Amino acid sequence: MKKILLTLILLSTSLNFYSQSAKDELLKQNIEQIVEELKFMYHYDQATREYLYFQTFDKSITDSIENLSDDLKKNRLEFTPIKSDSLKNQIWQNYITPMDKNHTKRMIEITKKYGFPSTERLKKYSEESIDFSPLILLIHSPFSYSEDLKKIAKKEKEQGRMKKCDYGYLLWHLNGRSDFQPMLDNGYVMTKKENGTFDLKPVDCD
């Protein structure tokens, strides 16, 4: 009985290793196409959301404003949030929410075929500079995909393709963003800043 159990364990380990190697090899073969597609989805995701706050698609401007202090941000009167609730609703309904759904569906397809395309895995195989995080696409996933994504994310974490902190961050979103415990259970710590507010920091992500 012990020999049978040991054989089953070894077989399971071998199959998992083969699956991991196969997905890595497949990602390596198609890395350029995957990076281009992920980059497009990421920048679309960020640009449409940033437009709501700055009314510009110029990333050099939005990045520079986001790096300012709150007081200095208020002085950038030429780049202010959209005031019209009607326009904001139109942007969400026509340009953000539908594409969040499309991006989520595509991320699920990519993950099932190649494994979760983490920044680390992309950097491993791509010669391009990877300056974006595909995880954000799932952080903006519609809640109707939450249960499916929980199962997928758990598997990806167990297979070593999703870091613990990424897993915790995603669980926080999938559970409704009402409780930080999934993050605290997965590599984050909460620290108190000088102004009395609290901050979550990733410290143990491997």
Secondary structure, 3 states (H helix, E strand, C coil): CHHHHHHHHHHHHHHHHHHHHHHHHHHHHCHHHHHHHHHHHHHHHHHHHHHHHHCCCCHHHHHHHHCCCHHHHHCCCCCCCCCCHHHHHHHHHHHHHHHHHHHHHHHHHHHHHHCCCCHHHHHHHCCCCCCCCCHHHHHCCCHHHHHHHHHHHHHHHHCCCCCHHHHHHHHHHHCCCCCCHHHHCCCEEEEECCCCCEEEEECCCC
